[in-house]
Each structure stands twice: as C-alpha cells, then as structure tokens.
Amino acid sequence: MKCRFIALVVTIALILVSFSASAALIDAVQKDFAAVNGCVVMPTGNEYIIDLDAAQGVTAGDLLAVVEQGDAIVHPLTGPWSAAQQPQ
C-alpha cells in the first residue's frame, strides 16, 4: 500500500513538471513567432539588410517573411475601412 502511495505521488509530480515544461515551451514558441515590423534597407546579393536587431528580438539565423502593403480593403457592403480598422 505504501509503494502504491509513493508511486501515485511520483506520478502526480511528473505530470505537474511536464505541464510546467509545456507552458514554458508554449511561451517560448509564441515569443519566437511574435510579429515584428521593420523595413528592408537594401539588398546585398542574395541577402537583405534590415533595420531590426536584437532589441526587437531578431537574432542571426531567424527566418523572416517580407510582405508589402497591398491595396486598401473595401468591403462590398460597408465600404472602405478607416485607418483604425485596418489589420496590422
């Protein structure tokens, strides 16, 4: 009976530790995939110089998606969006 109790306590402890580790992993992934805004300063061969650095969370080896601003969004029923409504 004592062995079962110890096994139960150890199992619960392992579950709690794994939940804690999972939460930390989720936080790390969210931080890694957080959006940052910057500009492409200039191309240099097959690479680009950008105006972001470690202060914005960018490190060497990060993969960045470069997108350009598109046309204004116009809803067919309600008309154009105001600047405050534009998605970021």
PyMOL Python script that loads the backbone (N, CA, C, O; Angstrom):
from pymol import cmd

cmd.read_pdbstr("""\
ATOM      1  N   MET A   1       0.820  -1.188   0.000  1.00  0.00           N
ATOM      2  CA  MET A   1       0.000   0.000   0.000  1.00  0.00           C
ATOM      3  C   MET A   1       0.871   1.263   0.000  1.00  0.00           C
ATOM      4  O   MET A   1       0.567   2.240  -0.684  1.00  0.00           O
ATOM      5  N   LYS A   2       1.964   1.225   0.782  1.00  0.00           N
ATOM      6  CA  LYS A   2       2.869   2.361   0.846  1.00  0.00           C
ATOM      7  C   LYS A   2       3.549   2.588  -0.508  1.00  0.00           C
ATOM      8  O   LYS A   2       3.769   3.729  -0.913  1.00  0.00           O
ATOM      9  N   CYS A   3       3.876   1.507  -1.198  1.00  0.00           N
ATOM     10  CA  CYS A   3       4.508   1.607  -2.520  1.00  0.00           C
ATOM     11  C   CYS A   3       3.558   2.249  -3.523  1.00  0.00           C
ATOM     12  O   CYS A   3       3.985   3.053  -4.352  1.00  0.00           O
ATOM     13  N   ARG A   4       2.284   1.907  -3.457  1.00  0.00           N
ATOM     14  CA  ARG A   4       1.296   2.497  -4.366  1.00  0.00           C
ATOM     15  C   ARG A   4       1.175   3.994  -4.110  1.00  0.00           C
ATOM     16  O   ARG A   4       1.081   4.782  -5.051  1.00  0.00           O
ATOM     17  N   PHE A   5       1.176   4.386  -2.843  1.00  0.00           N
ATOM     18  CA  PHE A   5       1.078   5.802  -2.499  1.00  0.00           C
ATOM     19  C   PHE A   5       2.289   6.568  -3.041  1.00  0.00           C
ATOM     20  O   PHE A   5       2.144   7.649  -3.611  1.00  0.00           O
ATOM     21  N   ILE A   6       3.463   6.005  -2.859  1.00  0.00           N
ATOM     22  CA  ILE A   6       4.685   6.645  -3.359  1.00  0.00           C
ATOM     23  C   ILE A   6       4.646   6.732  -4.884  1.00  0.00           C
ATOM     24  O   ILE A   6       5.020   7.752  -5.462  1.00  0.00           O
ATOM     25  N   ALA A   7       4.198   5.668  -5.525  1.00  0.00           N
ATOM     26  CA  ALA A   7       4.090   5.673  -6.985  1.00  0.00           C
ATOM     27  C   ALA A   7       3.099   6.734  -7.449  1.00  0.00           C
ATOM     28  O   ALA A   7       3.334   7.407  -8.452  1.00  0.00           O
ATOM     29  N   LEU A   8       1.993   6.885  -6.723  1.00  0.00           N
ATOM     30  CA  LEU A   8       0.993   7.893  -7.071  1.00  0.00           C
ATOM     31  C   LEU A   8       1.570   9.301  -6.915  1.00  0.00           C
ATOM     32  O   LEU A   8       1.374  10.151  -7.783  1.00  0.00           O
ATOM     33  N   VAL A   9       2.271   9.545  -5.828  1.00  0.00           N
ATOM     34  CA  VAL A   9       2.875  10.859  -5.591  1.00  0.00           C
ATOM     35  C   VAL A   9       3.910  11.173  -6.670  1.00  0.00           C
ATOM     36  O   VAL A   9       3.952  12.293  -7.178  1.00  0.00           O
ATOM     37  N   VAL A  10       4.732  10.207  -7.017  1.00  0.00           N
ATOM     38  CA  VAL A  10       5.745  10.408  -8.058  1.00  0.00           C
ATOM     39  C   VAL A  10       5.073  10.681  -9.401  1.00  0.00           C
ATOM     40  O   VAL A  10       5.513  11.558 -10.144  1.00  0.00           O
ATOM     41  N   THR A  11       4.021   9.947  -9.716  1.00  0.00           N
ATOM     42  CA  THR A  11       3.297  10.144 -10.973  1.00  0.00           C
ATOM     43  C   THR A  11       2.703  11.542 -11.037  1.00  0.00           C
ATOM     44  O   THR A  11       2.813  12.216 -12.061  1.00  0.00           O
ATOM     45  N   ILE A  12       2.079  11.980  -9.961  1.00  0.00           N
ATOM     46  CA  ILE A  12       1.495  13.322  -9.932  1.00  0.00           C
ATOM     47  C   ILE A  12       2.585  14.377 -10.078  1.00  0.00           C
ATOM     48  O   ILE A  12       2.402  15.362 -10.794  1.00  0.00           O
ATOM     49  N   ALA A  13       3.707  14.182  -9.413  1.00  0.00           N
ATOM     50  CA  ALA A  13       4.818  15.131  -9.521  1.00  0.00           C
ATOM     51  C   ALA A  13       5.332  15.212 -10.957  1.00  0.00           C
ATOM     52  O   ALA A  13       5.607  16.302 -11.459  1.00  0.00           O
ATOM     53  N   LEU A  14       5.461  14.066 -11.614  1.00  0.00           N
ATOM     54  CA  LEU A  14       5.926  14.060 -13.006  1.00  0.00           C
ATOM     55  C   LEU A  14       4.937  14.762 -13.927  1.00  0.00           C
ATOM     56  O   LEU A  14       5.341  15.476 -14.845  1.00  0.00           O
ATOM     57  N   ILE A  15       3.657  14.565 -13.689  1.00  0.00           N
ATOM     58  CA  ILE A  15       2.633  15.229 -14.505  1.00  0.00           C
ATOM     59  C   ILE A  15       2.713  16.738 -14.317  1.00  0.00           C
ATOM     60  O   ILE A  15       2.648  17.488 -15.291  1.00  0.00           O
ATOM     61  N   LEU A  16       2.851  17.187 -13.076  1.00  0.00           N
ATOM     62  CA  LEU A  16       2.946  18.626 -12.815  1.00  0.00           C
ATOM     63  C   LEU A  16       4.185  19.234 -13.449  1.00  0.00           C
ATOM     64  O   LEU A  16       4.127  20.339 -13.987  1.00  0.00           O
ATOM     65  N   VAL A  17       5.298  18.530 -13.393  1.00  0.00           N
ATOM     66  CA  VAL A  17       6.529  19.026 -14.017  1.00  0.00           C
ATOM     67  C   VAL A  17       6.363  19.106 -15.529  1.00  0.00           C
ATOM     68  O   VAL A  17       6.824  20.064 -16.150  1.00  0.00           O
ATOM     69  N   SER A  18       5.712  18.115 -16.129  1.00  0.00           N
ATOM     70  CA  SER A  18       5.537  18.133 -17.586  1.00  0.00           C
ATOM     71  C   SER A  18       4.614  19.268 -18.007  1.00  0.00           C
ATOM     72  O   SER A  18       4.842  19.882 -19.049  1.00  0.00           O
ATOM     73  N   PHE A  19       3.567  19.566 -17.217  1.00  0.00           N
ATOM     74  CA  PHE A  19       2.694  20.697 -17.539  1.00  0.00           C
ATOM     75  C   PHE A  19       3.465  22.006 -17.455  1.00  0.00           C
ATOM     76  O   PHE A  19       3.276  22.893 -18.287  1.00  0.00           O
ATOM     77  N   SER A  20       4.318  22.130 -16.470  1.00  0.00           N
ATOM     78  CA  SER A  20       5.127  23.337 -16.311  1.00  0.00           C
ATOM     79  C   SER A  20       6.076  23.494 -17.494  1.00  0.00           C
ATOM     80  O   SER A  20       6.234  24.595 -18.021  1.00  0.00           O
ATOM     81  N   ALA A  21       6.700  22.410 -17.910  1.00  0.00           N
ATOM     82  CA  ALA A  21       7.612  22.447 -19.053  1.00  0.00           C
ATOM     83  C   ALA A  21       6.849  22.777 -20.330  1.00  0.00           C
ATOM     84  O   ALA A  21       7.353  23.512 -21.179  1.00  0.00           O
ATOM     85  N   SER A  22       5.635  22.237 -20.475  1.00  0.00           N
ATOM     86  CA  SER A  22       4.824  22.521 -21.657  1.00  0.00           C
ATOM     87  C   SER A  22       4.467  23.994 -21.720  1.00  0.00           C
ATOM     88  O   SER A  22       4.519  24.596 -22.792  1.00  0.00           O
ATOM     89  N   ALA A  23       4.107  24.583 -20.592  1.00  0.00           N
ATOM     90  CA  ALA A  23       3.762  26.002 -20.560  1.00  0.00           C
ATOM     91  C   ALA A  23       4.965  26.856 -20.946  1.00  0.00           C
ATOM     92  O   ALA A  23       4.820  27.833 -21.680  1.00  0.00           O
ATOM     93  N   ALA A  24       6.138  26.499 -20.463  1.00  0.00           N
ATOM     94  CA  ALA A  24       7.350  27.245 -20.808  1.00  0.00           C
ATOM     95  C   ALA A  24       7.659  27.110 -22.297  1.00  0.00           C
ATOM     96  O   ALA A  24       8.076  28.077 -22.934  1.00  0.00           O
ATOM     97  N   LEU A  25       7.458  25.927 -22.848  1.00  0.00           N
ATOM     98  CA  LEU A  25       7.702  25.708 -24.271  1.00  0.00           C
ATOM     99  C   LEU A  25       6.732  26.525 -25.114  1.00  0.00           C
ATOM    100  O   LEU A  25       7.130  27.128 -26.111  1.00  0.00           O
ATOM    101  N   ILE A  26       5.475  26.548 -24.723  1.00  0.00           N
ATOM    102  CA  ILE A  26       4.471  27.330 -25.452  1.00  0.00           C
ATOM    103  C   ILE A  26       4.840  28.807 -25.426  1.00  0.00           C
ATOM    104  O   ILE A  26       4.752  29.482 -26.452  1.00  0.00           O
ATOM    105  N   ASP A  27       5.251  29.316 -24.272  1.00  0.00           N
ATOM    106  CA  ASP A  27       5.660  30.717 -24.171  1.00  0.00           C
ATOM    107  C   ASP A  27       6.855  31.012 -25.073  1.00  0.00           C
ATOM    108  O   ASP A  27       6.905  32.060 -25.717  1.00  0.00           O
ATOM    109  N   ALA A  28       7.812  30.097 -25.120  1.00  0.00           N
ATOM    110  CA  ALA A  28       8.999  30.291 -25.958  1.00  0.00           C
ATOM    111  C   ALA A  28       8.632  30.306 -27.438  1.00  0.00           C
ATOM    112  O   ALA A  28       9.161  31.117 -28.199  1.00  0.00           O
ATOM    113  N   VAL A  29       7.740  29.423 -27.849  1.00  0.00           N
ATOM    114  CA  VAL A  29       7.321  29.374 -29.258  1.00  0.00           C
ATOM    115  C   VAL A  29       6.556  30.643 -29.620  1.00  0.00           C
ATOM    116  O   VAL A  29       6.770  31.210 -30.691  1.00  0.00           O
ATOM    117  N   GLN A  30       5.662  31.094 -28.734  1.00  0.00           N
ATOM    118  CA  GLN A  30       4.929  32.331 -29.005  1.00  0.00           C
ATOM    119  C   GLN A  30       5.881  33.509 -29.149  1.00  0.00           C
ATOM    120  O   GLN A  30       5.688  34.361 -30.016  1.00  0.00           O
ATOM    121  N   LYS A  31       6.899  33.565 -28.311  1.00  0.00           N
ATOM    122  CA  LYS A  31       7.877  34.650 -28.397  1.00  0.00           C
ATOM    123  C   LYS A  31       8.660  34.568 -29.703  1.00  0.00           C
ATOM    124  O   LYS A  31       8.925  35.592 -30.333  1.00  0.00           O
ATOM    125  N   ASP A  32       9.035  33.347 -30.115  1.00  0.00           N
ATOM    126  CA  ASP A  32       9.786  33.174 -31.360  1.00  0.00           C
ATOM    127  C   ASP A  32       8.981  33.583 -32.584  1.00  0.00           C
ATOM    128  O   ASP A  32       9.552  34.066 -33.562  1.00  0.00           O
ATOM    129  N   PHE A  33       7.668  33.397 -32.547  1.00  0.00           N
ATOM    130  CA  PHE A  33       6.835  33.691 -33.706  1.00  0.00           C
ATOM    131  C   PHE A  33       6.093  35.016 -33.586  1.00  0.00           C
ATOM    132  O   PHE A  33       5.167  35.274 -34.355  1.00  0.00           O
ATOM    133  N   ALA A  34       6.485  35.858 -32.635  1.00  0.00           N
ATOM    134  CA  ALA A  34       5.848  37.164 -32.490  1.00  0.00           C
ATOM    135  C   ALA A  34       6.160  38.023 -33.715  1.00  0.00           C
ATOM    136  O   ALA A  34       7.270  37.985 -34.247  1.00  0.00           O
ATOM    137  N   ALA A  35       5.179  38.787 -34.147  1.00  0.00           N
ATOM    138  CA  ALA A  35       5.356  39.646 -35.314  1.00  0.00           C
ATOM    139  C   ALA A  35       6.237  40.840 -34.963  1.00  0.00           C
ATOM    140  O   ALA A  35       6.133  41.401 -33.872  1.00  0.00           O
ATOM    141  N   VAL A  36       7.089  41.216 -35.881  1.00  0.00           N
ATOM    142  CA  VAL A  36       7.900  42.423 -35.744  1.00  0.00           C
ATOM    143  C   VAL A  36       7.745  43.229 -37.028  1.00  0.00           C
ATOM    144  O   VAL A  36       7.590  42.664 -38.111  1.00  0.00           O
ATOM    145  N   ASN A  37       7.789  44.528 -36.901  1.00  0.00           N
ATOM    146  CA  ASN A  37       7.689  45.401 -38.067  1.00  0.00           C
ATOM    147  C   ASN A  37       9.026  46.071 -38.295  1.00  0.00           C
ATOM    148  O   ASN A  37       9.653  46.575 -37.362  1.00  0.00           O
ATOM    149  N   GLY A  38       9.451  46.072 -39.529  1.00  0.00           N
ATOM    150  CA  GLY A  38      10.701  46.716 -39.886  1.00  0.00           C
ATOM    151  C   GLY A  38      10.722  46.970 -41.379  1.00  0.00           C
ATOM    152  O   GLY A  38       9.737  46.733 -42.078  1.00  0.00           O
ATOM    153  N   CYS A  39      11.834  47.446 -41.850  1.00  0.00           N
ATOM    154  CA  CYS A  39      11.979  47.750 -43.275  1.00  0.00           C
ATOM    155  C   CYS A  39      13.210  47.056 -43.839  1.00  0.00           C
ATOM    156  O   CYS A  39      14.211  46.855 -43.153  1.00  0.00           O
ATOM    157  N   VAL A  40      13.100  46.701 -45.105  1.00  0.00           N
ATOM    158  CA  VAL A  40      14.266  46.211 -45.840  1.00  0.00           C
ATOM    159  C   VAL A  40      15.036  47.451 -46.268  1.00  0.00           C
ATOM    160  O   VAL A  40      14.510  48.296 -46.992  1.00  0.00           O
ATOM    161  N   VAL A  41      16.287  47.558 -45.818  1.00  0.00           N
ATOM    162  CA  VAL A  41      17.090  48.739 -46.116  1.00  0.00           C
ATOM    163  C   VAL A  41      17.661  48.647 -47.523  1.00  0.00           C
ATOM    164  O   VAL A  41      17.563  49.592 -48.305  1.00  0.00           O
ATOM    165  N   MET A  42      18.268  47.486 -47.844  1.00  0.00           N
ATOM    166  CA  MET A  42      18.816  47.311 -49.190  1.00  0.00           C
ATOM    167  C   MET A  42      19.192  45.854 -49.419  1.00  0.00           C
ATOM    168  O   MET A  42      19.542  45.140 -48.479  1.00  0.00           O
ATOM    169  N   PRO A  43      19.118  45.417 -50.675  1.00  0.00           N
ATOM    170  CA  PRO A  43      19.579  44.062 -50.983  1.00  0.00           C
ATOM    171  C   PRO A  43      21.099  44.042 -51.104  1.00  0.00           C
ATOM    172  O   PRO A  43      21.718  45.012 -51.541  1.00  0.00           O
ATOM    173  N   THR A  44      21.686  42.908 -50.705  1.00  0.00           N
ATOM    174  CA  THR A  44      23.129  42.700 -50.881  1.00  0.00           C
ATOM    175  C   THR A  44      23.309  41.294 -51.435  1.00  0.00           C
ATOM    176  O   THR A  44      23.457  40.335 -50.678  1.00  0.00           O
ATOM    177  N   GLY A  45      23.295  41.177 -52.746  1.00  0.00           N
ATOM    178  CA  GLY A  45      23.392  39.860 -53.370  1.00  0.00           C
ATOM    179  C   GLY A  45      22.123  39.065 -53.107  1.00  0.00           C
ATOM    180  O   GLY A  45      21.025  39.500 -53.456  1.00  0.00           O
ATOM    181  N   ASN A  46      22.279  37.886 -52.485  1.00  0.00           N
ATOM    182  CA  ASN A  46      21.126  37.040 -52.174  1.00  0.00           C
ATOM    183  C   ASN A  46      20.570  37.298 -50.778  1.00  0.00           C
ATOM    184  O   ASN A  46      19.696  36.561 -50.321  1.00  0.00           O
ATOM    185  N   GLU A  47      21.054  38.320 -50.100  1.00  0.00           N
ATOM    186  CA  GLU A  47      20.604  38.649 -48.750  1.00  0.00           C
ATOM    187  C   GLU A  47      20.095  40.081 -48.724  1.00  0.00           C
ATOM    188  O   GLU A  47      20.248  40.832 -49.687  1.00  0.00           O
ATOM    189  N   TYR A  48      19.485  40.440 -47.598  1.00  0.00           N
ATOM    190  CA  TYR A  48      18.941  41.785 -47.449  1.00  0.00           C
ATOM    191  C   TYR A  48      19.357  42.360 -46.104  1.00  0.00           C
ATOM    192  O   TYR A  48      19.421  41.640 -45.108  1.00  0.00           O
ATOM    193  N   ILE A  49      19.637  43.643 -46.076  1.00  0.00           N
ATOM    194  CA  ILE A  49      19.896  44.342 -44.825  1.00  0.00           C
ATOM    195  C   ILE A  49      18.560  44.886 -44.337  1.00  0.00           C
ATOM    196  O   ILE A  49      17.825  45.531 -45.085  1.00  0.00           O
ATOM    197  N   ILE A  50      18.258  44.614 -43.065  1.00  0.00           N
ATOM    198  CA  ILE A  50      17.006  45.088 -42.482  1.00  0.00           C
ATOM    199  C   ILE A  50      17.318  46.007 -41.306  1.00  0.00           C
ATOM    200  O   ILE A  50      18.439  46.025 -40.798  1.00  0.00           O
ATOM    201  N   ASP A  51      16.317  46.766 -40.882  1.00  0.00           N
ATOM    202  CA  ASP A  51      16.539  47.705 -39.780  1.00  0.00           C
ATOM    203  C   ASP A  51      16.087  47.136 -38.430  1.00  0.00           C
ATOM    204  O   ASP A  51      15.602  47.878 -37.575  1.00  0.00           O
ATOM    205  N   LEU A  52      16.243  45.835 -38.239  1.00  0.00           N
ATOM    206  CA  LEU A  52      15.888  45.178 -36.983  1.00  0.00           C
ATOM    207  C   LEU A  52      17.135  44.560 -36.369  1.00  0.00           C
ATOM    208  O   LEU A  52      18.050  44.144 -37.081  1.00  0.00           O
ATOM    209  N   ASP A  53      17.163  44.503 -35.039  1.00  0.00           N
ATOM    210  CA  ASP A  53      18.298  43.885 -34.354  1.00  0.00           C
ATOM    211  C   ASP A  53      17.814  43.170 -33.098  1.00  0.00           C
ATOM    212  O   ASP A  53      16.619  42.922 -32.938  1.00  0.00           O
ATOM    213  N   ALA A  54      18.738  42.845 -32.219  1.00  0.00           N
ATOM    214  CA  ALA A  54      18.406  42.087 -31.009  1.00  0.00           C
ATOM    215  C   ALA A  54      17.412  42.826 -30.120  1.00  0.00           C
ATOM    216  O   ALA A  54      16.666  42.189 -29.376  1.00  0.00           O
ATOM    217  N   ALA A  55      17.386  44.148 -30.181  1.00  0.00           N
ATOM    218  CA  ALA A  55      16.434  44.912 -29.371  1.00  0.00           C
ATOM    219  C   ALA A  55      14.989  44.583 -29.746  1.00  0.00           C
ATOM    220  O   ALA A  55      14.090  44.696 -28.913  1.00  0.00           O
ATOM    221  N   GLN A  56      14.768  44.178 -30.988  1.00  0.00           N
ATOM    222  CA  GLN A  56      13.437  43.765 -31.435  1.00  0.00           C
ATOM    223  C   GLN A  56      13.261  42.249 -31.372  1.00  0.00           C
ATOM    224  O   GLN A  56      12.229  41.728 -31.794  1.00  0.00           O
ATOM    225  N   GLY A  57      14.243  41.551 -30.857  1.00  0.00           N
ATOM    226  CA  GLY A  57      14.146  40.101 -30.715  1.00  0.00           C
ATOM    227  C   GLY A  57      14.641  39.317 -31.913  1.00  0.00           C
ATOM    228  O   GLY A  57      14.443  38.104 -31.974  1.00  0.00           O
ATOM    229  N   VAL A  58      15.279  39.977 -32.866  1.00  0.00           N
ATOM    230  CA  VAL A  58      15.779  39.310 -34.066  1.00  0.00           C
ATOM    231  C   VAL A  58      17.216  38.865 -33.808  1.00  0.00           C
ATOM    232  O   VAL A  58      18.039  39.641 -33.322  1.00  0.00           O
ATOM    233  N   THR A  59      17.506  37.608 -34.139  1.00  0.00           N
ATOM    234  CA  THR A  59      18.863  37.086 -33.973  1.00  0.00           C
ATOM    235  C   THR A  59      19.340  36.485 -35.289  1.00  0.00           C
ATOM    236  O   THR A  59      18.538  36.205 -36.180  1.00  0.00           O
ATOM    237  N   ALA A  60      20.632  36.292 -35.403  1.00  0.00           N
ATOM    238  CA  ALA A  60      21.209  35.699 -36.609  1.00  0.00           C
ATOM    239  C   ALA A  60      20.579  34.336 -36.853  1.00  0.00           C
ATOM    240  O   ALA A  60      20.459  33.525 -35.934  1.00  0.00           O
ATOM    241  N   GLY A  61      20.181  34.089 -38.086  1.00  0.00           N
ATOM    242  CA  GLY A  61      19.582  32.807 -38.441  1.00  0.00           C
ATOM    243  C   GLY A  61      18.067  32.812 -38.435  1.00  0.00           C
ATOM    244  O   GLY A  61      17.450  31.855 -38.904  1.00  0.00           O
ATOM    245  N   ASP A  62      17.440  33.880 -37.908  1.00  0.00           N
ATOM    246  CA  ASP A  62      15.977  33.953 -37.922  1.00  0.00           C
ATOM    247  C   ASP A  62      15.483  34.014 -39.365  1.00  0.00           C
ATOM    248  O   ASP A  62      16.111  34.639 -40.219  1.00  0.00           O
ATOM    249  N   LEU A  63      14.371  33.369 -39.621  1.00  0.00           N
ATOM    250  CA  LEU A  63      13.733  33.434 -40.930  1.00  0.00           C
ATOM    251  C   LEU A  63      12.652  34.499 -40.870  1.00  0.00           C
ATOM    252  O   LEU A  63      11.829  34.504 -39.955  1.00  0.00           O
ATOM    253  N   LEU A  64      12.655  35.391 -41.834  1.00  0.00           N
ATOM    254  CA  LEU A  64      11.696  36.489 -41.858  1.00  0.00           C
ATOM    255  C   LEU A  64      10.861  36.415 -43.123  1.00  0.00           C
ATOM    256  O   LEU A  64      11.353  36.028 -44.182  1.00  0.00           O
ATOM    257  N   ALA A  65       9.608  36.785 -43.007  1.00  0.00           N
ATOM    258  CA  ALA A  65       8.729  36.880 -44.167  1.00  0.00           C
ATOM    259  C   ALA A  65       8.602  38.356 -44.521  1.00  0.00           C
ATOM    260  O   ALA A  65       8.225  39.174 -43.682  1.00  0.00           O
ATOM    261  N   VAL A  66       8.915  38.685 -45.750  1.00  0.00           N
ATOM    262  CA  VAL A  66       8.814  40.065 -46.199  1.00  0.00           C
ATOM    263  C   VAL A  66       7.525  40.196 -46.988  1.00  0.00           C
ATOM    264  O   VAL A  66       7.296  39.483 -47.964  1.00  0.00           O
ATOM    265  N   VAL A  67       6.696  41.116 -46.547  1.00  0.00           N
ATOM    266  CA  VAL A  67       5.429  41.365 -47.234  1.00  0.00           C
ATOM    267  C   VAL A  67       5.353  42.846 -47.555  1.00  0.00           C
ATOM    268  O   VAL A  67       5.988  43.673 -46.902  1.00  0.00           O
ATOM    269  N   GLU A  68       4.586  43.157 -48.547  1.00  0.00           N
ATOM    270  CA  GLU A  68       4.419  44.561 -48.899  1.00  0.00           C
ATOM    271  C   GLU A  68       2.969  44.959 -48.687  1.00  0.00           C
ATOM    272  O   GLU A  68       2.068  44.121 -48.708  1.00  0.00           O
ATOM    273  N   GLN A  69       2.762  46.234 -48.485  1.00  0.00           N
ATOM    274  CA  GLN A  69       1.418  46.730 -48.267  1.00  0.00           C
ATOM    275  C   GLN A  69       0.615  46.564 -49.545  1.00  0.00           C
ATOM    276  O   GLN A  69       1.088  46.880 -50.637  1.00  0.00           O
ATOM    277  N   GLY A  70      -0.592  46.070 -49.397  1.00  0.00           N
ATOM    278  CA  GLY A  70      -1.457  45.853 -50.547  1.00  0.00           C
ATOM    279  C   GLY A  70      -2.440  46.992 -50.742  1.00  0.00           C
ATOM    280  O   GLY A  70      -2.292  48.069 -50.165  1.00  0.00           O
ATOM    281  N   ASP A  71      -3.433  46.739 -51.556  1.00  0.00           N
ATOM    282  CA  ASP A  71      -4.473  47.734 -51.821  1.00  0.00           C
ATOM    283  C   ASP A  71      -5.339  47.940 -50.588  1.00  0.00           C
ATOM    284  O   ASP A  71      -5.381  47.093 -49.696  1.00  0.00           O
ATOM    285  N   ALA A  72      -6.023  49.062 -50.549  1.00  0.00           N
ATOM    286  CA  ALA A  72      -6.954  49.341 -49.454  1.00  0.00           C
ATOM    287  C   ALA A  72      -8.069  48.299 -49.468  1.00  0.00           C
ATOM    288  O   ALA A  72      -8.503  47.850 -50.529  1.00  0.00           O
ATOM    289  N   ILE A  73      -8.518  47.928 -48.286  1.00  0.00           N
ATOM    290  CA  ILE A  73      -9.585  46.936 -48.173  1.00  0.00           C
ATOM    291  C   ILE A  73     -10.927  47.643 -48.299  1.00  0.00           C
ATOM    292  O   ILE A  73     -11.201  48.607 -47.585  1.00  0.00           O
ATOM    293  N   VAL A  74     -11.759  47.155 -49.212  1.00  0.00           N
ATOM    294  CA  VAL A  74     -13.091  47.725 -49.397  1.00  0.00           C
ATOM    295  C   VAL A  74     -14.099  46.596 -49.270  1.00  0.00           C
ATOM    296  O   VAL A  74     -14.127  45.680 -50.092  1.00  0.00           O
ATOM    297  N   HIS A  75     -14.931  46.666 -48.231  1.00  0.00           N
ATOM    298  CA  HIS A  75     -15.975  45.660 -48.034  1.00  0.00           C
ATOM    299  C   HIS A  75     -17.112  45.971 -48.998  1.00  0.00           C
ATOM    300  O   HIS A  75     -17.496  47.134 -49.127  1.00  0.00           O
ATOM    301  N   PRO A  76     -17.664  44.967 -49.680  1.00  0.00           N
ATOM    302  CA  PRO A  76     -18.690  45.233 -50.689  1.00  0.00           C
ATOM    303  C   PRO A  76     -19.977  45.837 -50.119  1.00  0.00           C
ATOM    304  O   PRO A  76     -20.713  46.495 -50.854  1.00  0.00           O
ATOM    305  N   LEU A  77     -20.265  45.634 -48.844  1.00  0.00           N
ATOM    306  CA  LEU A  77     -21.494  46.171 -48.257  1.00  0.00           C
ATOM    307  C   LEU A  77     -21.264  47.416 -47.407  1.00  0.00           C
ATOM    308  O   LEU A  77     -22.075  48.342 -47.434  1.00  0.00           O
ATOM    309  N   THR A  78     -20.182  47.448 -46.663  1.00  0.00           N
ATOM    310  CA  THR A  78     -19.968  48.560 -45.728  1.00  0.00           C
ATOM    311  C   THR A  78     -18.973  49.595 -46.234  1.00  0.00           C
ATOM    312  O   THR A  78     -18.805  50.637 -45.601  1.00  0.00           O
ATOM    313  N   GLY A  79     -18.316  49.340 -47.347  1.00  0.00           N
ATOM    314  CA  GLY A  79     -17.394  50.314 -47.913  1.00  0.00           C
ATOM    315  C   GLY A  79     -15.982  50.181 -47.377  1.00  0.00           C
ATOM    316  O   GLY A  79     -15.639  49.174 -46.758  1.00  0.00           O
ATOM    317  N   PRO A  80     -15.150  51.209 -47.615  1.00  0.00           N
ATOM    318  CA  PRO A  80     -13.744  51.135 -47.198  1.00  0.00           C
ATOM    319  C   PRO A  80     -13.593  51.193 -45.679  1.00  0.00           C
ATOM    320  O   PRO A  80     -14.420  51.761 -44.966  1.00  0.00           O
ATOM    321  N   TRP A  81     -12.506  50.584 -45.217  1.00  0.00           N
ATOM    322  CA  TRP A  81     -12.185  50.605 -43.788  1.00  0.00           C
ATOM    323  C   TRP A  81     -11.475  51.902 -43.458  1.00  0.00           C
ATOM    324  O   TRP A  81     -10.747  52.456 -44.282  1.00  0.00           O
ATOM    325  N   SER A  82     -11.694  52.379 -42.243  1.00  0.00           N
ATOM    326  CA  SER A  82     -10.926  53.536 -41.789  1.00  0.00           C
ATOM    327  C   SER A  82      -9.529  53.055 -41.402  1.00  0.00           C
ATOM    328  O   SER A  82      -9.293  51.851 -41.297  1.00  0.00           O
ATOM    329  N   ALA A  83      -8.616  53.980 -41.193  1.00  0.00           N
ATOM    330  CA  ALA A  83      -7.246  53.608 -40.821  1.00  0.00           C
ATOM    331  C   ALA A  83      -7.217  52.830 -39.515  1.00  0.00           C
ATOM    332  O   ALA A  83      -6.383  51.940 -39.346  1.00  0.00           O
ATOM    333  N   ALA A  84      -8.116  53.151 -38.588  1.00  0.00           N
ATOM    334  CA  ALA A  84      -8.151  52.453 -37.294  1.00  0.00           C
ATOM    335  C   ALA A  84      -8.607  51.011 -37.442  1.00  0.00           C
ATOM    336  O   ALA A  84      -8.283  50.171 -36.603  1.00  0.00           O
ATOM    337  N   GLN A  85      -9.353  50.714 -38.498  1.00  0.00           N
ATOM    338  CA  GLN A  85      -9.868  49.357 -38.696  1.00  0.00           C
ATOM    339  C   GLN A  85      -8.925  48.475 -39.494  1.00  0.00           C
ATOM    340  O   GLN A  85      -9.101  47.257 -39.523  1.00  0.00           O
ATOM    341  N   GLN A  86      -7.933  49.060 -40.138  1.00  0.00           N
ATOM    342  CA  GLN A  86      -7.038  48.281 -40.984  1.00  0.00           C
ATOM    343  C   GLN A  86      -6.308  47.239 -40.152  1.00  0.00           C
ATOM    344  O   GLN A  86      -5.795  47.559 -39.079  1.00  0.00           O
ATOM    345  N   PRO A  87      -6.251  45.994 -40.627  1.00  0.00           N
ATOM    346  CA  PRO A  87      -5.497  44.974 -39.900  1.00  0.00           C
ATOM    347  C   PRO A  87      -4.023  45.326 -39.856  1.00  0.00           C
ATOM    348  O   PRO A  87      -3.493  45.930 -40.788  1.00  0.00           O
ATOM    349  N   GLN A  88      -3.363  44.950 -38.773  1.00  0.00           N
ATOM    350  CA  GLN A  88      -1.934  45.237 -38.601  1.00  0.00           C
ATOM    351  C   GLN A  88      -1.120  44.142 -39.219  1.00  0.00           C
ATOM    352  O   GLN A  88       0.109  44.191 -39.184  1.00  0.00           O
TER     353      GLN A  88
END
""", "prot")
cmd.dss("prot")
cmd.show_as("cartoon", "prot")
cmd.util.cbc("prot")
cmd.orient("prot")
